Structure formats: C-alpha cells, structure tokens
Amino acid sequence: MKIDVRGEICPYPAKKTLEALERLPAGETLEVLTDHPPSLEMIRIIAGQRGFSMKVEEAGAGEWRITLSKMERVL
C-alpha cells in the first residue's frame, strides 16, 4: 500500500500513516512519501508502538520514502 502525504504538515502525515497501518493487510508493507521532516520522527514513534520496522530513503530534494513492515516475533 502507498500513501502520498507531500505538502501536508503535522499532524496529518502521522495521522494518515496510522490510518493506513490499521487497514494494512497482513504481510504487506506501507510506503509513505513525505516532504515534512518532523513527520519522520512522529511516524517512527507510531511504527515502533505498533511493532513495525521503518526504513527511510531520500526520494528527491527534501522528500523521503518511508517503508513500514510488520516485525516478526521471534519465539
């Protein structure tokens, strides 16, 4: 699943990411495209609280692609 929150400022990128994570089918990843630097930390907090790993890549000048994946539990 992909969401594009470029042009939006806090709290909207984090809120839309949370809503997407709640709808994310099992085994899928969520890709978030943002250009708002503070949202990187807010999304990191949301991801950690819900058991998702987070990978951040630059997607252009002042833009980032965040990939969120459910972390597998090791027994």
N, C-alpha and C positions, 0 to 999 in steps of 0.2 A: 504494500500500500504506500502511496506517496501523498504528501501534502506540501503545498507551497504557501509559506507564510511571509514571503518577502513583502516589505512595505508595511508590515504590521509591527507594533511595539508592544511591550509587556503591558498587560498580562496575556495578550491574545495568542502569541506563538505557543506559550506553555499550555494555555487552556485548550487550544485546538489539538496540541500534541496529546494531552491527556485524553481528550475525547476520542481521538483516533486509536490510542493504545487500548482503550476499553472496547473498541469494535474490532480490533485486530484479530483475525483468525489464528488459531493455534498453529505454530510452526512458521508463521510468516514474519517478515521484517517490516519496519516502518521507516520510510525515508522522509526526512523533513528538510526542506530548503528554506533557509532564513538569511536575512541580512541585518539582523538586530543582535549585536554582540551580547547584551545581557541575557538574552534568551538561551544562550549556550549553557550558562550555569543553572538557570531555572529548569531547563529540560534535563540536565544531568541529575538534579535532585529528584525530579519526578521519576526518571528512569530507575535510579537506584532504589527508591522506595518501593517500586513495583517489580523489582527483580529483572530489569532489562540492562543489558550491556549497551554501551554507547561508543560509537566511532565517529569522529569528526574529521571531515576533509574540506579543504578550501575548494569552493566551486566557482570561483571567479573573484574579482576585486571586491572585497567586502562582503562576500557571500560564503555560506558554509552549507555543506550537505551532512546531515546527521543521520546515521543509520542506527536504529534501535532493534535489538534482538533479545528475545527471552533467554535468560541464562538458564542452563540446565543444572538441575540439582544433582550433586554427587552424593551417593549414599555410602 
